[in-house]
Amino acid sequence: LKAYEKAKLEDNGKPKLIIAKTLIGKGIPEVAGTSKAHGESGKDFVERSRKNIGLPDKLYYVSDSVKEYFFNTQTEST
């Protein structure tokens, strides 16, 4: 978030690149950190991985903080 805010403030007309270091397949020990987390290889572990990273059982879950962020962003742009 700090990198995004900094890039947003530096409005010099030049493109910005933000590199986010993430772990592919996080929460799925069988495929974490490997290309196997893409597509078919990871699908068998979806239910368990959602629990491992603390997501609720609801399939299409969006946290209240994310909803609030996008609501505020939409409101600011109108």
RARAZI-V901092 format. One record per helix or strand of 2 or more residues. SS is the DSSP state (helix for helix, strand for strand). FROM is the first residue (numbers start at 1). TO is the last residue. If there is no record, write none. Layout:
{{SS & FROM & TO} {SS & FROM & TO}}
This chain:
{{helix & 2 & 9} {helix & 35 & 37} {helix & 40 & 43} {helix & 46 & 52} {helix & 64 & 77}}
